[in-house]
Amino acid sequence: MSATTGYHLITPDDLHWRPSNLMKIPNADFLERTGSENMGARLWRMPR
């Protein structure tokens, strides 16, 4: 396994938001933009 170098700044506007199938809450695959094969993360926008 190689070390991760550098960083990525990801803003909410950079992400592709879609409603979840079950609860219809907007969510995005946060690390899709980084091309990460080692980790995964999903970001949810909870209603106010």
Secondary structure, DSSP 8 states (H G I E B T S, - for coil): -----S-----GGGS--EE-TTT--EEEEGGGGGT-SS---EEE----
